[in-house]
């Protein structure tokens, strides 16, 4: 059993590793933890009723931070006014926005108990100067706001609409094939269910926004179902409404933020929607051995790796350097690491003044040397008659015809990867993760193997 200072007791549990943790399936534990975090991190005293939704703080804060980015993008940073549609019993968005950023907020609510509790939470935090809770007595979403005397133009609106259209949909929303949720279930029907579900609610919200184009600068909403996001994006595109979206990923939960505007703000360009998350590949890990008479640390290992990458004509760029971690973005335009033994044999034969035309396996290699220096080019002619000239990492002079250069510039990279050098305990590790490229993950395997063979 555990107690957070003046807060209630709740039970803790031991996980499979023996670590003490909170039972996140216990709604009471979630409620007490959330109240404690709000007090400890934001100095907010919030009463969360037993029969109402317990807000997930990281997700709520992430939504506010995204709105802050949107406002910064349009240059609106002072005297900010916003409205939270369906603020709930906690009035969590207005409280966080007012306490953290000193924004002026209007919170609307249709449910009597939630409206009363929201007012109490604002009162006990002395935020009346920043927050006004308004009872929505109508079936509209934002239309009722503009029948009263409020600020002529609001900077933004935000909304976290109910997900479901009925109790049955709520009960059947989770596939039996999925693992049970990690968190306990909280929330009342008023907070989770609305006529037509999330999609119809957001479409009604969009429809009303067209009636008040000039009263709110940026309209936003959170989306809980990815299918609904796709439908709403299609609606906005078909009507030519400027919009953007983002993804909120907190632990195992993913939500999406959608924003649109009727003003002359290019929010798509200023705050571009997040690309599709790339598929992550398990990195290939190499325990880098120490070398004689060389310090064994992240910097020296990285320097030697860069030498090897340069030998292979692999471009690289340091994208992060912090503490004992260095991360590089590496790109290979062509395969310069394969058949290295064969190429070394050919070079030795050439240096020993063997005949200039040597046939090895099924490939003829024709050597030609520059009359003005020792630069050498190697042209391989296969049985099919195709030729290929390579640099091969031996400071050989490449062909410089305009045609070949244009072809090289148009060629896509065959390997694009992230290379990370890090210290773990007393070991130095190199991790290489495939991102994309024609050679696939096998190309990354080959580069790592080349590095192993040449680490001496």
TILOVEX-66348 format. One record per residue (C-alpha): residue number from 1; residue in one letter; chain; x, y negated, z negated. Coordinates in steps of 0.001 Angstrom, whole numbers, plus 500000, padded with zeros to 6 digits. Layout:
! TILOVEX-66348
- num, residuo, cadena, X, Y, Z
- NUM, A, A, X, Y, Z
...
! end
This chain:
! TILOVEX-66348
- num, residuo, cadena, X, Y, Z
- 1, X, A, 500000, 500000, 500000
- 2, X, A, 501281, 496526, 500908
- 3, X, A, 500315, 492976, 500057
- 4, X, A, 501163, 489734, 501897
- 5, X, A, 501537, 487265, 498980
- 6, X, A, 498041, 485837, 498340
- 7, X, A, 496450, 488020, 501040
- 8, X, A, 494591, 491294, 500647
- 9, X, A, 496183, 494686, 500254
- 10, X, A, 496321, 497107, 503135
- 11, X, A, 497882, 500503, 503704
- 12, X, A, 501101, 501163, 505577
- 13, X, A, 502061, 504461, 507169
- 14, X, A, 505201, 506333, 508160
- 15, X, A, 505709, 507012, 511864
- 16, X, A, 507297, 510184, 513276
- 17, X, A, 510801, 508800, 512659
- 18, X, A, 510056, 507990, 509029
- 19, X, A, 509892, 504245, 509656
- 20, X, A, 507371, 502251, 507624
- 21, X, A, 504809, 500587, 509889
- 22, X, A, 501302, 499196, 509868
- 23, X, A, 498326, 501353, 510763
- 24, X, A, 497215, 499345, 513791
- 25, X, A, 494118, 501504, 514089
- 26, X, A, 492869, 500102, 510792
- 27, X, A, 490808, 496940, 511517
- 28, X, A, 491352, 495700, 507963
- 29, X, A, 495141, 495941, 508355
- 30, X, A, 494925, 494079, 511675
- 31, X, A, 492817, 491345, 510091
- 32, X, A, 495169, 490817, 507147
- 33, X, A, 498275, 490911, 509357
- 34, X, A, 496799, 488329, 511762
- 35, X, A, 495832, 486002, 508906
- 36, X, A, 499337, 486295, 507471
- 37, X, A, 501042, 485594, 510817
- 38, X, A, 498852, 482546, 511423
- 39, X, A, 499791, 481202, 508008
- 40, X, A, 503472, 482071, 508225
- 41, X, A, 504125, 480960, 511818
- 42, X, A, 501644, 478093, 512275
- 43, X, A, 500594, 477120, 508745
- 44, X, A, 496985, 477880, 509653
- 45, X, A, 494463, 479233, 507143
- 46, X, A, 491981, 481224, 509200
- 47, X, A, 489056, 483267, 507949
- 48, X, A, 488323, 486222, 510240
- 49, X, A, 484876, 487765, 509539
- 50, X, A, 484784, 491539, 509177
- 51, X, A, 482365, 491961, 512094
- 52, X, A, 484162, 489704, 514564
- 53, X, A, 487056, 490087, 516986
- 54, X, A, 490586, 490024, 515564
- 55, X, A, 492607, 487943, 518062
- 56, X, A, 495903, 489274, 519401
- 57, X, A, 498204, 486335, 518695
- 58, X, A, 500995, 486923, 521281
- 59, X, A, 498432, 487153, 524080
- 60, X, A, 496573, 484016, 522939
- 61, X, A, 499784, 482043, 522607
- 62, X, A, 500954, 483227, 526018
- 63, X, A, 497759, 481886, 527607
- 64, X, A, 498302, 478476, 525972
- 65, X, A, 501938, 478392, 527114
- 66, X, A, 500852, 479083, 530692
- 67, X, A, 498360, 476209, 530552
- 68, X, A, 501181, 474041, 529221
- 69, X, A, 503242, 474992, 532296
- 70, X, A, 500340, 474019, 534556
- 71, X, A, 499950, 470658, 532836
- 72, X, A, 503694, 470006, 533085
- 73, X, A, 503531, 470835, 536790
- 74, X, A, 500913, 468135, 537421
- 75, X, A, 502605, 465640, 535108
- 76, X, A, 499932, 465650, 532402
- 77, X, A, 501750, 465948, 529078
- 78, X, A, 500368, 463125, 526900
- 79, X, A, 496968, 462819, 525207
- 80, X, A, 495850, 466200, 526530
- 81, X, A, 492163, 467126, 526317
- 82, X, A, 490856, 470634, 526903
- 83, X, A, 487787, 472778, 526369
- 84, X, A, 487677, 476375, 525150
- 85, X, A, 484572, 478150, 526442
- 86, X, A, 483299, 480645, 523854
- 87, X, A, 485741, 479724, 521115
- 88, X, A, 484669, 482515, 518744
- 89, X, A, 484569, 482661, 514958
- 90, X, A, 488297, 482034, 514604
- 91, X, A, 488440, 479136, 517076
- 92, X, A, 491871, 480570, 517753
- 93, X, A, 492702, 478673, 520962
- 94, X, A, 491742, 475206, 519657
- 95, X, A, 493589, 475821, 516373
- 96, X, A, 496795, 476956, 518092
- 97, X, A, 496625, 474190, 520719
- 98, X, A, 496002, 471463, 518153
- 99, X, A, 498531, 472695, 515608
- 100, X, A, 501304, 473509, 518047
- 101, X, A, 500908, 470874, 520777
- 102, X, A, 498586, 468229, 519251
- 103, X, A, 496078, 468712, 522063
- 104, X, A, 492517, 467480, 521633
- 105, X, A, 490156, 470441, 521997
- 106, X, A, 486434, 471041, 522364
- 107, X, A, 485308, 474537, 521451
- 108, X, A, 481904, 475732, 522654
- 109, X, A, 480017, 478642, 521114
- 110, X, A, 476579, 480232, 521603
- 111, X, A, 476497, 482598, 518621
- 112, X, A, 475226, 481057, 515367
- 113, X, A, 477566, 482892, 512972
- 114, X, A, 480632, 482364, 515157
- 115, X, A, 479758, 478675, 515519
- 116, X, A, 479477, 478267, 511744
- 117, X, A, 482735, 480125, 511040
- 118, X, A, 484589, 478161, 513732
- 119, X, A, 483520, 474896, 512098
- 120, X, A, 484679, 476172, 508703
- 121, X, A, 488078, 477187, 510090
- 122, X, A, 488570, 473751, 511646
- 123, X, A, 487509, 472055, 508411
- 124, X, A, 489789, 474056, 506107
- 125, X, A, 492778, 473249, 508348
- 126, X, A, 491949, 469513, 508407
- 127, X, A, 491960, 469355, 512209
- 128, X, A, 488746, 467386, 512739
- 129, X, A, 490746, 464648, 514475
- 130, X, A, 491804, 467124, 517157
- 131, X, A, 489006, 469705, 517388
- 132, X, A, 485258, 469453, 517899
- 133, X, A, 483117, 472597, 517876
- 134, X, A, 479938, 472236, 519945
- 135, X, A, 476953, 474593, 519928
- 136, X, A, 475899, 475667, 523427
- 137, X, A, 472113, 475941, 523321
- 138, X, A, 471815, 476602, 527065
- 139, X, A, 472564, 479466, 529424
- 140, X, A, 475176, 477400, 531276
- 141, X, A, 478906, 477765, 530853
- 142, X, A, 480187, 474206, 531292
- 143, X, A, 477174, 472281, 532591
- 144, X, A, 475908, 471536, 529074
- 145, X, A, 479161, 469710, 528275
- 146, X, A, 478462, 466887, 530660
- 147, X, A, 475027, 466005, 529330
- 148, X, A, 476656, 464446, 526244
- 149, X, A, 479031, 461542, 525924
- 150, X, A, 482426, 463219, 526001
- 151, X, A, 485717, 462204, 527530
- 152, X, A, 485019, 461386, 531224
- 153, X, A, 487735, 463741, 532505
- 154, X, A, 489146, 466788, 530720
- 155, X, A, 492614, 468031, 531600
- 156, X, A, 491797, 471737, 531514
- 157, X, A, 489288, 474381, 530578
- 158, X, A, 490066, 477828, 529255
- 159, X, A, 487981, 480926, 528710
- 160, X, A, 488340, 484503, 527513
- 161, X, A, 485072, 485999, 528799
- 162, X, A, 483431, 489209, 527574
- 163, X, A, 484541, 492236, 529554
- 164, X, A, 481405, 494369, 529681
- 165, X, A, 477836, 494161, 530956
- 166, X, A, 476281, 496670, 528541
- 167, X, A, 476997, 498886, 525544
- 168, X, A, 477067, 501882, 527897
- 169, X, A, 479758, 500287, 530051
- 170, X, A, 481714, 499470, 526906
- 171, X, A, 481558, 503091, 525744
- 172, X, A, 482445, 504503, 529179
- 173, X, A, 485130, 501960, 530054
- 174, X, A, 488053, 504133, 528992
- 175, X, A, 488837, 507216, 531054
- 176, X, A, 488929, 510470, 529039
- 177, X, A, 492230, 511242, 530766
- 178, X, A, 493913, 508256, 529088
- 179, X, A, 495510, 508417, 525686
- 180, X, A, 493485, 506874, 522849
- 181, X, A, 494220, 503175, 522194
- 182, X, A, 496949, 502252, 519723
- 183, X, A, 494919, 499473, 518093
- 184, X, A, 491712, 499643, 516119
- 185, X, A, 488462, 498466, 517699
- 186, X, A, 487168, 495075, 516569
- 187, X, A, 484563, 492673, 517900
- 188, X, A, 480830, 492120, 517990
- 189, X, A, 478474, 492727, 520946
- 190, X, A, 478226, 488943, 521427
- 191, X, A, 481984, 488789, 522000
- 192, X, A, 482321, 491885, 524195
- 193, X, A, 479153, 492011, 526308
- 194, X, A, 477615, 489529, 528731
- 195, X, A, 474997, 489856, 531441
- 196, X, A, 476652, 491124, 534603
- 197, X, A, 479989, 491629, 532864
- 198, X, A, 483221, 489716, 533301
- 199, X, A, 483032, 489349, 537084
- 200, X, A, 479545, 487806, 537169
- 201, X, A, 480432, 485508, 534260
- 202, X, A, 483527, 484208, 536067
- 203, X, A, 481606, 483749, 539323
- 204, X, A, 479027, 481682, 537473
- 205, X, A, 481867, 479697, 535898
- 206, X, A, 483331, 479099, 539377
- 207, X, A, 479945, 478048, 540739
- 208, X, A, 479416, 475506, 537950
- 209, X, A, 482948, 474181, 538416
- 210, X, A, 482019, 473079, 541952
- 211, X, A, 479320, 470855, 540472
- 212, X, A, 481841, 469088, 538249
- 213, X, A, 484908, 469031, 540468
- 214, X, A, 486152, 465709, 539144
- 215, X, A, 485406, 466256, 535445
- 216, X, A, 488064, 468904, 534732
- 217, X, A, 491486, 468747, 536388
- 218, X, A, 492363, 472447, 536121
- 219, X, A, 489919, 475269, 535461
- 220, X, A, 491392, 478467, 533981
- 221, X, A, 490204, 481801, 532697
- 222, X, A, 491681, 485020, 531408
- 223, X, A, 490824, 488206, 533298
- 224, X, A, 490719, 491631, 531660
- 225, X, A, 490168, 493893, 534680
- 226, X, A, 492521, 493817, 537663
- 227, X, A, 489708, 494668, 540068
- 228, X, A, 487865, 491513, 538970
- 229, X, A, 491006, 489449, 539579
- 230, X, A, 491175, 490677, 543175
- 231, X, A, 487502, 489837, 543738
- 232, X, A, 487848, 486344, 542292
- 233, X, A, 491017, 485648, 544289
- 234, X, A, 489107, 486606, 547417
- 235, X, A, 486268, 484234, 546445
- 236, X, A, 488701, 481343, 545963
- 237, X, A, 490556, 482056, 549209
- 238, X, A, 487354, 482287, 551244
- 239, X, A, 486264, 478864, 550001
- 240, X, A, 489683, 477264, 550426
- 241, X, A, 490030, 476335, 546743
- 242, X, A, 493580, 475704, 545519
- 243, X, A, 494444, 478336, 542943
- 244, X, A, 497179, 480323, 541264
- 245, X, A, 497390, 483249, 538872
- 246, X, A, 499799, 484950, 536516
- 247, X, A, 500153, 488137, 534482
- 248, X, A, 500264, 488376, 530702
- 249, X, A, 501889, 491588, 529522
- 250, X, A, 502066, 492054, 525769
- 251, X, A, 503239, 495553, 524845
- 252, X, A, 500753, 498045, 526268
- 253, X, A, 498131, 495393, 527114
- 254, X, A, 498013, 493558, 530449
- 255, X, A, 495756, 490604, 531177
- 256, X, A, 495756, 488037, 533972
- 257, X, A, 495394, 484274, 534011
- 258, X, A, 493556, 482577, 536891
- 259, X, A, 493565, 478825, 537544
- 260, X, A, 491979, 476658, 540233
- 261, X, A, 491605, 472947, 540936
- 262, X, A, 489709, 470574, 543213
- 263, X, A, 492291, 467824, 542784
- 264, X, A, 495257, 467156, 545052
- 265, X, A, 497556, 469372, 542992
- 266, X, A, 499579, 472010, 544777
- 267, X, A, 499646, 474325, 541782
- 268, X, A, 500298, 477295, 544046
- 269, X, A, 503643, 475775, 544974
- 270, X, A, 504504, 474204, 541620
- 271, X, A, 503520, 477217, 539521
- 272, X, A, 503577, 480099, 542015
- 273, X, A, 501682, 483283, 541187
- 274, X, A, 503825, 486073, 539912
- 275, X, A, 504837, 488608, 542535
- 276, X, A, 503796, 492193, 542226
- 277, X, A, 505918, 493692, 539455
- 278, X, A, 508708, 495697, 540986
- 279, X, A, 508836, 499406, 540389
- 280, X, A, 511523, 500045, 537828
- 281, X, A, 514095, 502743, 538453
- 282, X, A, 516100, 504385, 535710
- 283, X, A, 519602, 502907, 535848
- 284, X, A, 522651, 505044, 536554
- 285, X, A, 524900, 504811, 533503
- 286, X, A, 528688, 505152, 533583
- 287, X, A, 530767, 505254, 530386
- 288, X, A, 533741, 503214, 531502
- 289, X, A, 537039, 504744, 530342
- 290, X, A, 539789, 502527, 528964
- 291, X, A, 542914, 501928, 531040
- 292, X, A, 546494, 501884, 529817
- 293, X, A, 547964, 498473, 528985
- 294, X, A, 544600, 496778, 529648
- 295, X, A, 542217, 495313, 527039
- 296, X, A, 539011, 497308, 526960
- 297, X, A, 536211, 494765, 526751
- 298, X, A, 533229, 493538, 528767
- 299, X, A, 535160, 490744, 530496
- 300, X, A, 538083, 492857, 531707
- 301, X, A, 535760, 495634, 532879
- 302, X, A, 533626, 493102, 534755
- 303, X, A, 536725, 491562, 536393
- 304, X, A, 537858, 494967, 537664
- 305, X, A, 534355, 495781, 538906
- 306, X, A, 534318, 492519, 540850
- 307, X, A, 537645, 493468, 542477
- 308, X, A, 536151, 496786, 543572
- 309, X, A, 532988, 495082, 544852
- 310, X, A, 535137, 492678, 546857
- 311, X, A, 537063, 495609, 548349
- 312, X, A, 533727, 497012, 549496
- 313, X, A, 532508, 493631, 550808
- 314, X, A, 529566, 493807, 548399
- 315, X, A, 528306, 490355, 547508
- 316, X, A, 527636, 489661, 543844
- 317, X, A, 526307, 486893, 541638
- 318, X, A, 526340, 486608, 537845
- 319, X, A, 522729, 486015, 536757
- 320, X, A, 523143, 486331, 532997
- 321, X, A, 526083, 486257, 530608
- 322, X, A, 525278, 486454, 526933
- 323, X, A, 527360, 487902, 524116
- 324, X, A, 528566, 491363, 525089
- 325, X, A, 526270, 491628, 528115
- 326, X, A, 526997, 490545, 531676
- 327, X, A, 524409, 491075, 534440
- 328, X, A, 525192, 490790, 538149
- 329, X, A, 522923, 490843, 541182
- 330, X, A, 524734, 492872, 543875
- 331, X, A, 523889, 493238, 547571
- 332, X, A, 525551, 495445, 550183
- 333, X, A, 524943, 494515, 553807
- 334, X, A, 526511, 497728, 555136
- 335, X, A, 527932, 501026, 553933
- 336, X, A, 531626, 500479, 553194
- 337, X, A, 532053, 503178, 550555
- 338, X, A, 531385, 506421, 552449
- 339, X, A, 534039, 508638, 554083
- 340, X, A, 536878, 506843, 552322
- 341, X, A, 539174, 509896, 552349
- 342, X, A, 538819, 510282, 556092
- 343, X, A, 539520, 506617, 556649
- 344, X, A, 542633, 506770, 554469
- 345, X, A, 543929, 509739, 556455
- 346, X, A, 543379, 507838, 559669
- 347, X, A, 545261, 504854, 558297
- 348, X, A, 548222, 507027, 557291
- 349, X, A, 548386, 508567, 560747
- 350, X, A, 548261, 505141, 562297
- 351, X, A, 551030, 503868, 560027
- 352, X, A, 553205, 506872, 560989
- 353, X, A, 552934, 505836, 564669
- 354, X, A, 550787, 508814, 565661
- 355, X, A, 549052, 508570, 569049
- 356, X, A, 546595, 505703, 569160
- 357, X, A, 543700, 507991, 569959
- 358, X, A, 543007, 510674, 567385
- 359, X, A, 540055, 513004, 567354
- 360, X, A, 538730, 514110, 563983
- 361, X, A, 535689, 516325, 563660
- 362, X, A, 533121, 515099, 566208
- 363, X, A, 534252, 511459, 566181
- 364, X, A, 536891, 509801, 568304
- 365, X, A, 538612, 506838, 566641
- 366, X, A, 540388, 504308, 568849
- 367, X, A, 542846, 501976, 567155
- 368, X, A, 543957, 498664, 568466
- 369, X, A, 546350, 496246, 566820
- 370, X, A, 546566, 492509, 567177
- 371, X, A, 549482, 491156, 569183
- 372, X, A, 549797, 488278, 566741
- 373, X, A, 549774, 490163, 563455
- 374, X, A, 549112, 493388, 561640
- 375, X, A, 545309, 493156, 561570
- 376, X, A, 543702, 496345, 562780
- 377, X, A, 540230, 497224, 563958
- 378, X, A, 538818, 500744, 564059
- 379, X, A, 536160, 501618, 566573
- 380, X, A, 534407, 504931, 566134
- 381, X, A, 532910, 506494, 569234
- 382, X, A, 530506, 509294, 568533
- 383, X, A, 529608, 512101, 570901
- 384, X, A, 526478, 510172, 571790
- 385, X, A, 528618, 507373, 573136
- 386, X, A, 527662, 504825, 570502
- 387, X, A, 530429, 502716, 569001
- 388, X, A, 530753, 501132, 565605
- 389, X, A, 533422, 498797, 564313
- 390, X, A, 533973, 498597, 560557
- 391, X, A, 536012, 496510, 558157
- 392, X, A, 536350, 499440, 555755
- 393, X, A, 537771, 497335, 552963
- 394, X, A, 541371, 497408, 554260
- 395, X, A, 541631, 493763, 555362
- 396, X, A, 541076, 494888, 558912
- 397, X, A, 540146, 492221, 561401
- 398, X, A, 536472, 492551, 562345
- 399, X, A, 535127, 491982, 565786
- 400, X, A, 534072, 488373, 566248
- 401, X, A, 531777, 488489, 569226
- 402, X, A, 528681, 486294, 568954
- 403, X, A, 526444, 489232, 569692
- 404, X, A, 527796, 491313, 566823
- 405, X, A, 527601, 488438, 564358
- 406, X, A, 524003, 487754, 565250
- 407, X, A, 523173, 491406, 564820
- 408, X, A, 524825, 491488, 561405
- 409, X, A, 522929, 488463, 560183
- 410, X, A, 519638, 489999, 561200
- 411, X, A, 520385, 493277, 559408
- 412, X, A, 518672, 493829, 556087
- 413, X, A, 520754, 494821, 553055
- 414, X, A, 521106, 498536, 552602
- 415, X, A, 521519, 498313, 548806
- 416, X, A, 520249, 495666, 546424
- 417, X, A, 520808, 496431, 542757
- 418, X, A, 521320, 495020, 539272
- 419, X, A, 524688, 495809, 537701
- 420, X, A, 524969, 495391, 533951
- 421, X, A, 528109, 495649, 531824
- 422, X, A, 527509, 495931, 528086
- 423, X, A, 529182, 496952, 524887
- 424, X, A, 527540, 499596, 522742
- 425, X, A, 529310, 500418, 519512
- 426, X, A, 532934, 500814, 520658
- 427, X, A, 532084, 501863, 524218
- 428, X, A, 531773, 499823, 527403
- 429, X, A, 528908, 500938, 529634
- 430, X, A, 528152, 500101, 533241
- 431, X, A, 524515, 500413, 534316
- 432, X, A, 523399, 500084, 537928
- 433, X, A, 519681, 499877, 538713
- 434, X, A, 518342, 500162, 542268
- 435, X, A, 516007, 497369, 543368
- 436, X, A, 515564, 497845, 547110
- 437, X, A, 517436, 498530, 550332
- 438, X, A, 517462, 501012, 553201
- 439, X, A, 519946, 503370, 551510
- 440, X, A, 517591, 503962, 548605
- 441, X, A, 518692, 505068, 545169
- 442, X, A, 521197, 507445, 546781
- 443, X, A, 523158, 504399, 547941
- 444, X, A, 523495, 503267, 544319
- 445, X, A, 524672, 506771, 543347
- 446, X, A, 527349, 506586, 546026
- 447, X, A, 528593, 503165, 544911
- 448, X, A, 528800, 504316, 541284
- 449, X, A, 530709, 507412, 542378
- 450, X, A, 533115, 505233, 544368
- 451, X, A, 533703, 503085, 541274
- 452, X, A, 534405, 506223, 539201
- 453, X, A, 536901, 507516, 541769
- 454, X, A, 538735, 504194, 541865
- 455, X, A, 538757, 503414, 538175
- 456, X, A, 542463, 503734, 537539
! end
